[in-house]
Amino acid sequence: DRAMVELRKVVPKGGTSLARAFRAAKELKPAPDNIFLLTDGLPTQGDSAPDPPENVPPNKRLAFFERALRELPPRVPVNVILYPMDGDPDAAYAFWELARRTSGSMMTPSRDWP
């Protein structure tokens, strides 16, 4: 319950770091039995945020994603909900492959989803 209360206080802004998220999951005690990842595309940051913020090209976003996989807790299914976003053509395949390799699942709602 406390996690949900705290999560509701978070307002997304700036970029995203999948590496930091996976590292936090790996440090949980007890270890998670599933990860549910809600995202609109590939990460725009590595371990730290650029200063000033930058527009991140697709190849760099894919590199951030690949590096983040090193932080993934072992033997934990990753279930992905990928929200549609223009300009991130590699995201669907990358997240589908992540879900498949970890025995998770992936879905992407249609653009007209409420």
Buried (B, 14 or more C-beta within 10 A) or exposed (E): EEEEEEEEEEEEEEBBBBBBBBBEBBEEEEEBEEBEBEBEBBBBBBEEBEEEEEEBEBEBBBBBBEBBBEBBBEEBBBBBBBEBEEEBEBBBEBBBEBBEEBEBBBEBEEEEEE
